[in-house]
Amino acid sequence: MLENCCYVKQCYGQGLIIVVFRDDSLNKKSRHCRSVSRTMSARAAAPLLAALAVVVIAVLRVHGAVVATPSDEDDDVLDPRKIVDLLGEEDYLDVLVGGGEDGKWLSLPGFGIFDNCIRPEAECPNGNITFWLYTRETVGQPEQLDVAVPESIEYARWSRGKPVKVLIHGYTGDKDYSPNTEIRPAYLNYSDYNVISVDWSPLAPSPCYVQATYNVALVGNCTAQLLDEMVRLGVTRLEDIHVVGFSLGGQVAGNIANYIQSGQLTRITGLDPALPLFTTISTAPRLDATDAEFVDVIHTNAGWKGKLMPSGHLDFYLNSIIQQPGCSWDSSCDHARAPAYFAESIASPQGFWGFGCSSIITFYTGLCTPDDAAELVLMGEHANSSARGVYFAYTNPTFPFAKGNDIGDAVQAVHNATNHVGEAAVNATSGAAEGAGAAGAAGAAGAAEAANSVAAHRPSLHSDS
């Protein structure tokens, strides 16, 4: 391990950076980045984290702190499961509550701060993690699948020979909240699927986001154990299993690959995989393209609540990447559009079609458009598993969101808004954040339909609402 060093960590999407010192004599966090963040819009701060990190490092060097870039051998330090241990009981996380200009800064202990936060024993099966089978026959009365009771799996009312869809909620969710409320009925209405809803709500309640990230690996482990048992008992084949995770659930899906014994999963779909505490060098704690034969990802609030960088074989960025039409700068709505779009894709006659770009930068600078694309690629449930790369797609502001393959009309309006916001961000930072990303674009205002996609969420610090 490196000695006398610190790591710049993005803790929450609202533009907060903390600097964690590992040397006991420097066991404190820099407040420099906090004061910088407070001078600018929280929304604008998100894409400028790289520039802020440079500023923080420069200030620390002036004050004599030794700043090191983590190497591969230090990957464990960047694991979210290690963050709490790194901070220590007497250290604090600075948290921007509420976001925007009206947000309030609170200093909260790094771990064990709330009575309802759980850090369970790392063992499976685990009573805090339950699995529920829904089929067309059992939709009103789901059956619990318990690895400790193999009969509950072997003799459950499966739709034999049909695909298995595993849905994993995120922070503050449960089996009856997003993405289950959007995607489960869409699947069962479309075909005779077996849908398993993973419920790990006791390990991810508000306001315990730090603890929830710590528990992600355990949930991945226990879910892998269930899938292995299902394959062993012959109720399904590994190649028939498709895992779909939303936000923190997307990171759980990636962790399944670290533990499953039956072989590599055929497909994982990440729905705006969570960003806070998952800006890691090591791929082990987070979703990436090695976790399944095909990993497709939908980004709707990238760089804020969701990951900005590509996380799969096939990554789709929707509209202005960070903001969705009809959400009126509500990041909870933006984030929740990922499962809403995916649910619609299951039976949509139009479909969501994306055009390829070499990178996010070429998209934001207008250097690639649908006219330049060799082909359009379908996003969502029926995505081509052989497709690879980064794609961009546009949606309607209200349901039905899918525009079909006639997406050219939306390009100019979105790029105009994107360029306006991007120029403002560059001017605000005198070019310091060049190449760090764009602040996003304002989409079409208002939409009653947006309420439907967020109604099943609870507001919280970093809710998946």
C-alpha positions as a Markdown table, in Angstrom:
| # | Residue | x | y | z |
|---|---|---|---|---|
| 1 | Met | 0.0 | 0.0 | 0.0 |
| 2 | Leu | 1.0 | 3.6 | -0.6 |
| 3 | Glu | 2.0 | 5.5 | 2.5 |
| 4 | Asn | 1.1 | 9.1 | 3.4 |
| 5 | Cys | -1.2 | 9.5 | 0.6 |
| 6 | Cys | -4.8 | 10.6 | -0.1 |
| 7 | Tyr | -7.4 | 9.8 | -2.6 |
| 8 | Val | -9.8 | 12.2 | -4.2 |
| 9 | Lys | -13.2 | 10.6 | -4.1 |
| 10 | Gln | -16.5 | 11.6 | -5.6 |
| 11 | Cys | -19.0 | 10.7 | -3.0 |
| 12 | Tyr | -22.3 | 12.0 | -4.3 |
| 13 | Gly | -23.4 | 13.1 | -7.7 |
| 14 | Gln | -24.1 | 16.7 | -6.5 |
| 15 | Gly | -20.6 | 17.7 | -7.2 |
| 16 | Leu | -19.1 | 16.8 | -3.9 |
| 17 | Ile | -15.5 | 15.6 | -3.7 |
| 18 | Ile | -13.9 | 14.4 | -0.5 |
| 19 | Val | -10.2 | 13.9 | 0.1 |
| 20 | Val | -9.4 | 11.0 | 2.4 |
| 21 | Phe | -6.0 | 10.9 | 4.0 |
| 22 | Arg | -4.6 | 7.5 | 5.0 |
| 23 | Asp | -1.8 | 9.0 | 7.2 |
| 24 | Asp | -2.9 | 9.3 | 10.8 |
| 25 | Ser | -1.2 | 12.8 | 11.0 |
| 26 | Leu | -3.5 | 13.9 | 8.1 |
| 27 | Asn | -6.6 | 12.1 | 9.2 |
| 28 | Lys | -9.0 | 14.7 | 8.0 |
| 29 | Lys | -10.7 | 15.8 | 4.8 |
| 30 | Ser | -10.0 | 18.8 | 2.8 |
| 31 | Arg | -12.7 | 21.4 | 2.9 |
| 32 | His | -11.3 | 23.2 | -0.2 |
| 33 | Cys | -13.4 | 21.2 | -2.7 |
| 34 | Arg | -16.5 | 21.8 | -0.5 |
| 35 | Ser | -16.0 | 25.6 | -0.7 |
| 36 | Val | -15.4 | 25.4 | -4.4 |
| 37 | Ser | -18.6 | 23.4 | -4.9 |
| 38 | Arg | -20.7 | 25.8 | -2.9 |
| 39 | Thr | -19.7 | 28.7 | -5.2 |
| 40 | Met | -21.3 | 27.1 | -8.3 |
| 41 | Ser | -24.5 | 25.4 | -9.2 |
| 42 | Ala | -24.7 | 21.9 | -7.9 |
| 43 | Arg | -26.0 | 20.8 | -11.3 |
| 44 | Ala | -23.1 | 22.4 | -13.1 |
| 45 | Ala | -20.6 | 20.9 | -10.6 |
| 46 | Ala | -21.3 | 17.3 | -11.6 |
| 47 | Pro | -19.5 | 17.3 | -15.0 |
| 48 | Leu | -16.6 | 19.4 | -13.7 |
| 49 | Leu | -15.5 | 16.9 | -11.0 |
| 50 | Ala | -12.3 | 16.2 | -12.9 |
| 51 | Ala | -11.4 | 19.9 | -13.0 |
| 52 | Leu | -12.2 | 20.2 | -9.3 |
| 53 | Ala | -10.0 | 17.2 | -8.5 |
| 54 | Val | -7.1 | 18.9 | -10.2 |
| 55 | Val | -7.7 | 22.1 | -8.2 |
| 56 | Val | -7.9 | 20.1 | -4.9 |
| 57 | Ile | -4.7 | 18.2 | -5.7 |
| 58 | Ala | -2.9 | 21.5 | -6.5 |
| 59 | Val | -4.0 | 23.1 | -3.3 |
| 60 | Leu | -3.0 | 20.0 | -1.3 |
| 61 | Arg | 0.5 | 20.1 | -2.8 |
| 62 | Val | 0.8 | 23.7 | -1.9 |
| 63 | His | 0.1 | 22.8 | 1.7 |
| 64 | Gly | 2.6 | 20.0 | 1.6 |
| 65 | Ala | 0.3 | 17.0 | 1.3 |
| 66 | Val | 1.6 | 14.1 | -0.7 |
| 67 | Val | -1.0 | 13.2 | -3.3 |
| 68 | Ala | -0.7 | 9.8 | -5.1 |
| 69 | Thr | -2.6 | 8.3 | -7.9 |
| 70 | Pro | -3.9 | 4.8 | -7.0 |
| 71 | Ser | -2.2 | 2.0 | -8.7 |
| 72 | Asp | -3.7 | -1.4 | -9.5 |
| 73 | Glu | -2.3 | -2.8 | -6.2 |
| 74 | Asp | -4.3 | -0.2 | -4.4 |
| 75 | Asp | -7.7 | -1.2 | -6.0 |
| 76 | Asp | -9.0 | -2.5 | -2.7 |
| 77 | Val | -8.8 | 1.0 | -1.2 |
| 78 | Leu | -11.2 | 2.2 | -3.9 |
| 79 | Asp | -13.7 | -0.6 | -3.3 |
| 80 | Pro | -16.9 | 0.9 | -1.9 |
| 81 | Arg | -16.8 | -1.8 | 0.7 |
| 82 | Lys | -13.6 | -0.2 | 2.0 |
| 83 | Ile | -14.7 | 3.4 | 2.1 |
| 84 | Val | -16.3 | 3.2 | 5.5 |
| 85 | Asp | -13.2 | 1.5 | 6.9 |
| 86 | Leu | -11.0 | 4.1 | 5.3 |
| 87 | Leu | -13.0 | 7.0 | 6.8 |
| 88 | Gly | -13.2 | 5.6 | 10.3 |
| 89 | Glu | -15.7 | 6.0 | 13.0 |
| 90 | Glu | -14.7 | 9.6 | 13.8 |
| 91 | Asp | -14.4 | 10.9 | 10.3 |
| 92 | Tyr | -17.3 | 12.5 | 8.5 |
| 93 | Leu | -18.9 | 12.6 | 5.1 |
| 94 | Asp | -19.9 | 16.1 | 3.8 |
| 95 | Val | -23.3 | 15.6 | 2.1 |
| 96 | Leu | -25.3 | 18.0 | 0.0 |
| 97 | Val | -28.9 | 17.2 | 0.9 |
| 98 | Gly | -31.6 | 18.2 | -1.5 |
| 99 | Gly | -29.3 | 19.3 | -4.4 |
| 100 | Gly | -29.5 | 22.6 | -6.3 |
| 101 | Glu | -28.9 | 26.0 | -4.9 |
| 102 | Asp | -31.2 | 25.4 | -2.0 |
| 103 | Gly | -29.4 | 22.3 | -0.9 |
| 104 | Lys | -28.0 | 22.1 | 2.7 |
| 105 | Trp | -24.6 | 20.8 | 3.7 |
| 106 | Leu | -24.6 | 18.4 | 6.5 |
| 107 | Ser | -21.6 | 16.6 | 8.1 |
| 108 | Leu | -22.5 | 13.0 | 8.8 |
| 109 | Pro | -20.4 | 10.3 | 10.4 |
| 110 | Gly | -19.1 | 7.9 | 7.8 |
| 111 | Phe | -20.8 | 4.7 | 9.3 |
| 112 | Gly | -23.2 | 3.5 | 11.9 |
| 113 | Ile | -24.9 | 6.8 | 12.2 |
| 114 | Phe | -28.5 | 5.7 | 12.0 |
| 115 | Asp | -30.2 | 3.0 | 13.9 |
| 116 | Asn | -31.8 | 1.5 | 10.9 |
| 117 | Cys | -28.5 | 1.1 | 9.0 |
| 118 | Ile | -27.5 | -2.5 | 8.7 |
| 119 | Arg | -24.1 | -4.1 | 8.1 |
| 120 | Pro | -24.9 | -7.8 | 8.3 |
| 121 | Glu | -22.6 | -10.8 | 8.5 |
| 122 | Ala | -21.3 | -11.7 | 5.1 |
| 123 | Glu | -23.1 | -15.0 | 4.8 |
| 124 | Cys | -25.6 | -16.5 | 2.4 |
| 125 | Pro | -28.4 | -17.3 | 2.6 |
| 126 | Asn | -29.2 | -14.1 | 4.4 |
| 127 | Gly | -32.5 | -13.2 | 6.0 |
| 128 | Asn | -32.1 | -9.6 | 4.8 |
| 129 | Ile | -32.2 | -10.7 | 1.1 |
| 130 | Thr | -35.3 | -12.5 | -0.2 |
| 131 | Phe | -36.3 | -13.7 | -3.7 |
| 132 | Trp | -39.8 | -13.8 | -5.1 |
| 133 | Leu | -41.0 | -15.7 | -8.1 |
| 134 | Tyr | -43.7 | -14.1 | -10.3 |
| 135 | Thr | -45.3 | -15.9 | -13.3 |
| 136 | Arg | -48.6 | -15.4 | -15.0 |
| 137 | Glu | -50.0 | -18.0 | -12.7 |
| 138 | Thr | -48.6 | -16.5 | -9.4 |
| 139 | Val | -48.5 | -12.8 | -10.2 |
| 140 | Gly | -51.0 | -12.0 | -7.4 |
| 141 | Gln | -49.3 | -14.4 | -4.9 |
| 142 | Pro | -45.6 | -14.5 | -5.6 |
| 143 | Glu | -43.7 | -17.5 | -4.1 |
| 144 | Gln | -40.6 | -17.0 | -2.0 |
| 145 | Leu | -37.5 | -18.9 | -3.2 |
| 146 | Asp | -35.2 | -19.9 | -0.3 |
| 147 | Val | -31.9 | -21.5 | -0.9 |
| 148 | Ala | -32.0 | -22.9 | 2.7 |
| 149 | Val | -35.2 | -24.8 | 1.6 |
| 150 | Pro | -34.4 | -26.3 | -1.8 |
| 151 | Glu | -38.0 | -27.6 | -2.1 |
| 152 | Ser | -39.2 | -24.0 | -2.3 |
| 153 | Ile | -37.2 | -23.7 | -5.5 |
| 154 | Glu | -37.6 | -27.1 | -7.0 |
| 155 | Tyr | -41.4 | -27.2 | -6.5 |
| 156 | Ala | -42.2 | -23.6 | -7.2 |
| 157 | Arg | -44.8 | -22.9 | -9.9 |
| 158 | Trp | -42.2 | -22.1 | -12.7 |
| 159 | Ser | -43.2 | -21.6 | -16.3 |
| 160 | Arg | -41.0 | -24.5 | -17.3 |
| 161 | Gly | -38.7 | -23.9 | -20.2 |
| 162 | Lys | -39.4 | -20.2 | -20.3 |
| 163 | Pro | -36.7 | -17.4 | -19.8 |
| 164 | Val | -35.9 | -16.2 | -16.3 |
| 165 | Lys | -35.8 | -12.4 | -15.7 |
| 166 | Val | -34.1 | -11.3 | -12.4 |
| 167 | Leu | -35.0 | -7.7 | -11.3 |
| 168 | Ile | -32.8 | -6.0 | -8.7 |
| 169 | His | -33.9 | -2.7 | -7.1 |
| 170 | Gly | -31.6 | 0.0 | -5.8 |
| 171 | Tyr | -31.3 | 2.2 | -2.8 |
| 172 | Thr | -34.5 | 2.7 | -0.8 |
| 173 | Gly | -36.3 | 0.2 | -3.1 |
| 174 | Asp | -38.0 | -3.2 | -2.5 |
| 175 | Lys | -39.7 | -5.8 | -4.6 |
| 176 | Asp | -42.7 | -3.5 | -5.1 |
| 177 | Tyr | -40.8 | -0.5 | -6.2 |
| 178 | Ser | -38.8 | 0.4 | -9.3 |
| 179 | Pro | -37.7 | -1.3 | -11.4 |
| 180 | Asn | -40.2 | -4.0 | -10.5 |
| 181 | Thr | -43.3 | -1.8 | -10.8 |
| 182 | Glu | -42.5 | -0.9 | -14.4 |
| 183 | Ile | -40.7 | -3.9 | -15.8 |
| 184 | Arg | -42.4 | -6.9 | -14.0 |
| 185 | Pro | -45.9 | -6.3 | -15.4 |
| 186 | Ala | -44.4 | -5.4 | -18.8 |
| 187 | Tyr | -42.7 | -8.8 | -19.0 |
| 188 | Leu | -45.6 | -10.8 | -17.8 |
| 189 | Asn | -48.0 | -9.0 | -20.2 |
| 190 | Tyr | -45.6 | -9.6 | -23.1 |
| 191 | Ser | -44.9 | -13.3 | -22.6 |
| 192 | Asp | -45.0 | -16.2 | -20.2 |
| 193 | Tyr | -41.7 | -15.4 | -18.4 |
| 194 | Asn | -40.4 | -16.3 | -14.9 |
| 195 | Val | -39.7 | -13.0 | -13.2 |
| 196 | Ile | -37.7 | -13.0 | -9.9 |
| 197 | Ser | -37.7 | -9.9 | -7.9 |
| 198 | Val | -34.7 | -9.6 | -5.5 |
| 199 | Asp | -35.7 | -7.8 | -2.3 |
| 200 | Trp | -32.7 | -6.4 | -0.3 |
| 201 | Ser | -34.6 | -3.5 | 1.2 |
| 202 | Pro | -33.4 | -4.1 | 4.8 |
| 203 | Leu | -29.9 | -3.4 | 3.6 |
| 204 | Ala | -30.7 | -0.3 | 1.6 |
| 205 | Pro | -33.0 | 2.0 | 3.6 |
| 206 | Ser | -32.8 | 5.8 | 3.6 |
| 207 | Pro | -30.6 | 7.5 | 4.7 |
| 208 | Cys | -28.0 | 4.6 | 4.7 |
| 209 | Tyr | -26.5 | 5.0 | 1.2 |
| 210 | Val | -22.9 | 4.3 | 2.4 |
| 211 | Gln | -24.0 | 1.1 | 4.1 |
| 212 | Ala | -26.0 | 0.1 | 1.1 |
| 213 | Thr | -22.9 | 0.3 | -1.1 |
| 214 | Tyr | -21.1 | -1.8 | 1.4 |
| 215 | Asn | -23.9 | -4.4 | 1.1 |
| 216 | Val | -23.9 | -4.6 | -2.7 |
| 217 | Ala | -21.3 | -7.4 | -2.8 |
| 218 | Leu | -23.2 | -9.5 | -0.3 |
| 219 | Val | -26.4 | -9.1 | -2.3 |
| 220 | Gly | -24.5 | -10.1 | -5.4 |
| 221 | Asn | -23.1 | -13.2 | -3.6 |
| 222 | Cys | -26.5 | -14.4 | -2.3 |
| 223 | Thr | -28.2 | -13.8 | -5.7 |
| 224 | Ala | -25.4 | -15.8 | -7.4 |
| 225 | Gln | -26.0 | -18.6 | -4.8 |
| 226 | Leu | -29.7 | -18.7 | -5.8 |
| 227 | Leu | -29.0 | -18.8 | -9.5 |
| 228 | Asp | -26.5 | -21.6 | -8.9 |
| 229 | Glu | -29.1 | -23.6 | -7.0 |
| 230 | Met | -31.7 | -23.0 | -9.7 |
| 231 | Val | -29.3 | -24.4 | -12.3 |
| 232 | Arg | -28.3 | -27.4 | -10.0 |
| 233 | Leu | -32.0 | -28.3 | -9.5 |
| 234 | Gly | -32.7 | -28.1 | -13.2 |
| 235 | Val | -35.5 | -25.5 | -13.0 |
| 236 | Thr | -33.7 | -23.4 | -15.6 |
| 237 | Arg | -30.6 | -23.2 | -17.7 |
| 238 | Leu | -27.9 | -20.6 | -17.1 |
| 239 | Glu | -28.2 | -19.4 | -20.6 |
| 240 | Asp | -31.9 | -18.6 | -20.0 |
| 241 | Ile | -31.2 | -16.1 | -17.2 |
| 242 | His | -31.2 | -12.4 | -17.8 |
| 243 | Val | -30.4 | -10.1 | -14.9 |
| 244 | Val | -31.7 | -6.5 | -14.9 |
| 245 | Gly | -30.5 | -4.1 | -12.2 |
| 246 | Phe | -31.5 | -0.4 | -11.7 |
| 247 | Ser | -29.1 | 2.1 | -10.1 |
| 248 | Leu | -27.5 | 0.4 | -7.1 |
| 249 | Gly | -29.1 | -2.8 | -8.3 |
| 250 | Gly | -27.1 | -2.4 | -11.5 |
| 251 | Gln | -23.9 | -2.6 | -9.4 |
| 252 | Val | -25.4 | -5.7 | -7.6 |
| 253 | Ala | -25.9 | -7.3 | -11.0 |
| 254 | Gly | -22.2 | -6.8 | -11.7 |
| 255 | Asn | -21.2 | -8.3 | -8.4 |
| 256 | Ile | -23.1 | -11.5 | -9.2 |
| 257 | Ala | -20.3 | -12.3 | -11.7 |
| 258 | Asn | -17.8 | -12.3 | -8.8 |
| 259 | Tyr | -19.5 | -15.2 | -7.1 |
| 260 | Ile | -21.5 | -17.3 | -9.5 |
| 261 | Gln | -20.2 | -20.9 | -9.9 |
| 262 | Ser | -22.3 | -22.2 | -12.8 |
| 263 | Gly | -20.6 | -20.3 | -15.4 |
| 264 | Gln | -20.8 | -16.8 | -17.0 |
| 265 | Leu | -24.2 | -15.2 | -17.2 |
| 266 | Thr | -25.6 | -14.7 | -20.7 |
| 267 | Arg | -26.9 | -11.2 | -20.2 |
| 268 | Ile | -26.9 | -8.3 | -17.7 |
| 269 | Thr | -28.8 | -5.1 | -18.3 |
| 270 | Gly | -27.8 | -2.1 | -16.2 |
| 271 | Leu | -30.3 | 0.7 | -15.9 |
| 272 | Asp | -28.5 | 3.9 | -15.0 |
| 273 | Pro | -26.0 | 2.1 | -12.8 |
| 274 | Ala | -25.2 | 4.0 | -9.6 |
| 275 | Leu | -22.3 | 6.5 | -9.7 |
| 276 | Pro | -21.7 | 7.6 | -6.1 |
| 277 | Leu | -18.9 | 5.5 | -4.4 |
| 278 | Phe | -18.5 | 3.5 | -7.7 |
| 279 | Thr | -15.9 | 5.7 | -9.3 |
| 280 | Thr | -13.3 | 2.9 | -8.9 |
| 281 | Ile | -10.3 | 1.8 | -10.9 |
| 282 | Ser | -10.9 | -1.8 | -10.1 |
| 283 | Thr | -13.8 | -3.3 | -12.0 |
| 284 | Ala | -14.6 | -5.9 | -9.4 |
| 285 | Pro | -17.0 | -3.7 | -7.3 |
| 286 | Arg | -18.9 | -2.3 | -10.3 |
| 287 | Leu | -20.7 | -3.4 | -13.4 |
| 288 | Asp | -18.5 | -3.8 | -16.5 |
| 289 | Ala | -18.4 | -5.7 | -19.8 |
| 290 | Thr | -16.6 | -8.7 | -18.2 |
| 291 | Asp | -19.6 | -9.6 | -16.0 |
| 292 | Ala | -21.7 | -11.4 | -18.7 |
| 293 | Glu | -21.5 | -12.5 | -22.3 |
| 294 | Phe | -23.5 | -9.5 | -23.1 |
| 295 | Val | -23.8 | -6.4 | -20.9 |
| 296 | Asp | -26.1 | -3.6 | -22.2 |
| 297 | Val | -26.5 | -0.3 | -20.3 |
| 298 | Ile | -29.0 | 2.5 | -20.5 |
| 299 | His | -27.8 | 5.9 | -19.1 |
| 300 | Thr | -30.4 | 8.6 | -18.3 |
| 301 | Asn | -28.8 | 10.6 | -15.5 |
| 302 | Ala | -25.1 | 10.1 | -16.4 |
| 303 | Gly | -22.6 | 11.9 | -14.2 |
| 304 | Trp | -25.2 | 12.6 | -11.5 |
| 305 | Lys | -26.9 | 9.6 | -10.0 |
| 306 | Gly | -25.8 | 7.3 | -12.8 |
| 307 | Lys | -22.4 | 6.3 | -14.2 |
| 308 | Leu | -21.0 | 8.6 | -16.9 |
| 309 | Met | -18.5 | 6.2 | -18.4 |
| 310 | Pro | -19.5 | 3.3 | -20.5 |
| 311 | Ser | -20.1 | 0.2 | -18.4 |
| 312 | Gly | -20.9 | -2.6 | -20.9 |
| 313 | His | -20.5 | -3.9 | -24.4 |
| 314 | Leu | -23.4 | -1.7 | -25.6 |
| 315 | Asp | -24.1 | 1.6 | -23.9 |
| 316 | Phe | -27.0 | 3.9 | -24.7 |
| 317 | Tyr | -27.1 | 7.5 | -23.7 |
| 318 | Leu | -30.5 | 9.1 | -23.8 |
| 319 | Asn | -31.3 | 12.6 | -25.0 |
| 320 | Ser | -28.8 | 15.0 | -23.4 |
| 321 | Ile | -27.3 | 12.2 | -21.3 |
| 322 | Ile | -27.9 | 13.8 | -17.9 |
| 323 | Gln | -31.4 | 15.2 | -18.3 |
| 324 | Gln | -34.6 | 13.7 | -19.8 |
| 325 | Pro | -37.4 | 15.5 | -21.7 |
| 326 | Gly | -40.4 | 16.0 | -19.5 |
| 327 | Cys | -38.4 | 15.8 | -16.2 |
| 328 | Ser | -37.9 | 19.5 | -15.8 |
| 329 | Trp | -34.4 | 19.2 | -14.2 |
| 330 | Asp | -35.6 | 16.7 | -11.6 |
| 331 | Ser | -32.7 | 14.2 | -11.3 |
| 332 | Ser | -35.0 | 11.6 | -9.6 |
| 333 | Cys | -37.2 | 11.7 | -12.7 |
| 334 | Asp | -34.2 | 11.5 | -15.0 |
| 335 | His | -32.8 | 8.5 | -13.1 |
| 336 | Ala | -36.2 | 6.7 | -13.1 |
| 337 | Arg | -36.6 | 7.1 | -16.8 |
| 338 | Ala | -34.1 | 4.2 | -17.4 |
| 339 | Pro | -36.5 | 1.5 | -16.1 |
| 340 | Ala | -39.4 | 3.3 | -17.7 |
| 341 | Tyr | -37.7 | 3.2 | -21.1 |
| 342 | Phe | -36.6 | -0.4 | -20.7 |
| 343 | Ala | -40.1 | -1.4 | -19.7 |
| 344 | Glu | -41.6 | 0.2 | -22.7 |
| 345 | Ser | -39.0 | -1.4 | -25.0 |
| 346 | Ile | -40.4 | -4.9 | -24.2 |
| 347 | Ala | -43.5 | -4.5 | -26.3 |
| 348 | Ser | -42.9 | -1.2 | -28.1 |
| 349 | Pro | -43.9 | -1.4 | -31.8 |
| 350 | Gln | -41.7 | 1.7 | -32.6 |
| 351 | Gly | -38.7 | 0.8 | -30.5 |
| 352 | Phe | -35.8 | 3.0 | -29.2 |
| 353 | Trp | -33.1 | 3.3 | -31.9 |
| 354 | Gly | -29.7 | 4.8 | -31.3 |
| 355 | Phe | -26.9 | 6.0 | -33.6 |
| 356 | Gly | -23.3 | 5.3 | -32.9 |
| 357 | Cys | -20.6 | 7.8 | -31.8 |
| 358 | Ser | -17.0 | 7.2 | -31.0 |
| 359 | Ser | -17.3 | 9.0 | -27.7 |
| 360 | Ile | -19.5 | 11.3 | -25.5 |
| 361 | Ile | -17.3 | 14.2 | -26.6 |
| 362 | Thr | -18.0 | 13.7 | -30.3 |
| 363 | Phe | -21.7 | 13.6 | -29.5 |
| 364 | Tyr | -21.6 | 16.8 | -27.4 |
| 365 | Thr | -19.6 | 18.7 | -30.0 |
| 366 | Gly | -22.0 | 17.7 | -32.7 |
| 367 | Leu | -19.4 | 15.7 | -34.7 |
| 368 | Cys | -21.6 | 12.7 | -35.1 |
| 369 | Thr | -25.3 | 12.6 | -35.9 |
| 370 | Pro | -27.8 | 9.9 | -37.1 |
| 371 | Asp | -27.0 | 11.0 | -40.7 |
| 372 | Asp | -23.3 | 9.9 | -40.1 |
| 373 | Ala | -24.3 | 6.5 | -38.6 |
| 374 | Ala | -23.7 | 3.4 | -40.7 |
| 375 | Glu | -26.7 | 1.9 | -39.0 |
| 376 | Leu | -29.2 | 2.4 | -36.1 |
| 377 | Val | -29.1 | 0.0 | -33.2 |
| 378 | Leu | -32.1 | -1.1 | -31.2 |
| 379 | Met | -32.0 | -0.4 | -27.4 |
| 380 | Gly | -33.7 | -2.3 | -24.6 |
| 381 | Glu | -35.1 | -5.8 | -24.2 |
| 382 | His | -34.6 | -6.8 | -27.8 |
| 383 | Ala | -31.1 | -5.3 | -28.3 |
| 384 | Asn | -28.8 | -7.1 | -30.6 |
| 385 | Ser | -26.4 | -9.1 | -28.4 |
| 386 | Ser | -23.6 | -8.8 | -31.0 |
| 387 | Ala | -23.8 | -5.0 | -31.1 |
| 388 | Arg | -20.9 | -3.1 | -29.5 |
| 389 | Gly | -20.1 | 0.5 | -28.8 |
| 390 | Val | -21.6 | 3.8 | -27.6 |
| 391 | Tyr | -24.9 | 4.9 | -28.9 |
| 392 | Phe | -27.2 | 7.9 | -28.5 |
| 393 | Ala | -31.0 | 7.9 | -28.7 |
| 394 | Tyr | -33.8 | 10.4 | -28.3 |
| 395 | Thr | -37.2 | 10.0 | -26.7 |
| 396 | Asn | -40.6 | 11.7 | -26.5 |
| 397 | Pro | -41.2 | 13.7 | -23.3 |
| 398 | Thr | -44.3 | 11.7 | -22.4 |
| 399 | Phe | -45.4 | 8.1 | -22.9 |
| 400 | Pro | -45.0 | 6.5 | -25.3 |
| 401 | Phe | -41.4 | 7.5 | -25.1 |
| 402 | Ala | -40.1 | 5.6 | -28.1 |
| 403 | Lys | -39.7 | 7.6 | -31.3 |
| 404 | Gly | -38.9 | 4.6 | -33.5 |
| 405 | Asn | -36.1 | 4.9 | -36.0 |
| 406 | Asp | -37.2 | 8.4 | -37.2 |
| 407 | Ile | -35.0 | 10.2 | -34.7 |
| 408 | Gly | -33.4 | 12.9 | -36.9 |
| 409 | Asp | -36.0 | 15.6 | -36.0 |
| 410 | Ala | -34.8 | 15.6 | -32.4 |
| 411 | Val | -31.1 | 16.1 | -33.1 |
| 412 | Gln | -30.9 | 19.8 | -33.7 |
| 413 | Ala | -33.0 | 20.9 | -30.8 |
| 414 | Val | -31.1 | 18.8 | -28.3 |
| 415 | His | -27.7 | 19.8 | -29.7 |
| 416 | Asn | -28.7 | 23.5 | -29.5 |
| 417 | Ala | -29.6 | 23.1 | -25.8 |
| 418 | Thr | -26.6 | 21.0 | -25.1 |
| 419 | Asn | -24.2 | 23.5 | -26.7 |
| 420 | His | -25.8 | 26.4 | -24.7 |
| 421 | Val | -25.3 | 24.6 | -21.4 |
| 422 | Gly | -21.8 | 23.4 | -22.4 |
| 423 | Glu | -20.7 | 26.9 | -23.3 |
| 424 | Ala | -21.9 | 28.3 | -20.0 |
| 425 | Ala | -20.0 | 25.6 | -18.1 |
| 426 | Val | -16.8 | 26.3 | -20.0 |
| 427 | Asn | -17.1 | 30.0 | -19.4 |
| 428 | Ala | -17.7 | 29.5 | -15.7 |
| 429 | Thr | -14.5 | 27.5 | -15.3 |
| 430 | Ser | -12.4 | 29.5 | -17.8 |
| 431 | Gly | -11.8 | 26.3 | -19.8 |
| 432 | Ala | -10.5 | 24.3 | -16.8 |
| 433 | Ala | -12.9 | 21.5 | -17.4 |
| 434 | Glu | -12.3 | 21.1 | -21.1 |
| 435 | Gly | -12.8 | 17.4 | -22.0 |
| 436 | Ala | -14.4 | 16.6 | -18.6 |
| 437 | Gly | -17.9 | 16.3 | -20.0 |
| 438 | Ala | -20.8 | 18.5 | -20.5 |
| 439 | Ala | -23.3 | 19.8 | -18.0 |
| 440 | Gly | -26.3 | 18.4 | -19.9 |
| 441 | Ala | -29.2 | 20.0 | -21.7 |
| 442 | Ala | -32.6 | 21.3 | -20.7 |
| 443 | Gly | -35.2 | 19.1 | -22.2 |
| 444 | Ala | -38.8 | 19.8 | -23.0 |
| 445 | Ala | -40.6 | 21.3 | -20.0 |
| 446 | Gly | -43.5 | 19.7 | -18.1 |
| 447 | Ala | -45.1 | 16.2 | -18.5 |
| 448 | Ala | -47.7 | 14.6 | -16.4 |
| 449 | Glu | -46.5 | 11.2 | -17.6 |
| 450 | Ala | -43.2 | 11.7 | -15.8 |
| 451 | Ala | -45.1 | 11.3 | -12.5 |
| 452 | Asn | -46.0 | 7.7 | -13.4 |
| 453 | Ser | -42.4 | 6.7 | -13.6 |
| 454 | Val | -41.4 | 8.1 | -10.3 |
| 455 | Ala | -44.6 | 7.4 | -8.2 |
| 456 | Ala | -43.1 | 4.2 | -6.9 |
| 457 | His | -40.1 | 5.8 | -5.3 |
| 458 | Arg | -39.3 | 7.3 | -2.0 |
| 459 | Pro | -37.5 | 10.7 | -1.8 |
| 460 | Ser | -34.1 | 10.5 | -0.1 |
| 461 | Leu | -30.5 | 11.7 | -0.2 |
| 462 | His | -29.6 | 9.5 | -3.2 |
| 463 | Ser | -32.9 | 7.7 | -3.8 |
| 464 | Asp | -33.4 | 5.7 | -6.9 |
| 465 | Ser | -36.4 | 7.9 | -7.3 |
